[in-house]
Each structure stands twice: as C-alpha cells, then as structure tokens.
C-alpha cells in the first residue's frame, strides 16, 4: 500500500504508521478515495492474523473518513 499510495518518506512501515497515513492522505488531494486491495483472499488464506489486522485498520479508516464527511471506500478482490 505504501508504494501504491505514495506514502511520504516518514512512513514507519508498521501497522500504526499505516493507520496514520491512511488517516491523512493529504498528499493525494482528492475529494474522496477508493482503495482496491488486490488478492486480499490470498493474504487472508496465507496469514489470517495479518489480514485481520489490515482489515481492522481499513474499517476504522473508512469510519474515520466518514465522520469527516469524506468518501473513503475499500474494495477487495
């Protein structure tokens, strides 16, 4: 995700940093965001704990952006 979303250099490469960057996205300057997570099922099957953590962060990010009246959608394939 860091590469696809062009996270800033200060991105810490851990779960907290992922949540922080997804909660900011100021460098994208968009009226809303759509994040497509490809091969999510494969990640889930290979490491359910990793996927569950990522899914929790994504769900919380969606809720946070919704509370700020900005669209943030996540689709998984």
Secondary structure, 3 states (H helix, E strand, C coil): CCCCCCCCCCCCCCHHHHHHHHCCCCCCCCCEEEEEECCHHHHHHHCHHHHHHHHHHHHHHHHHHHHCCCEEEEEEC
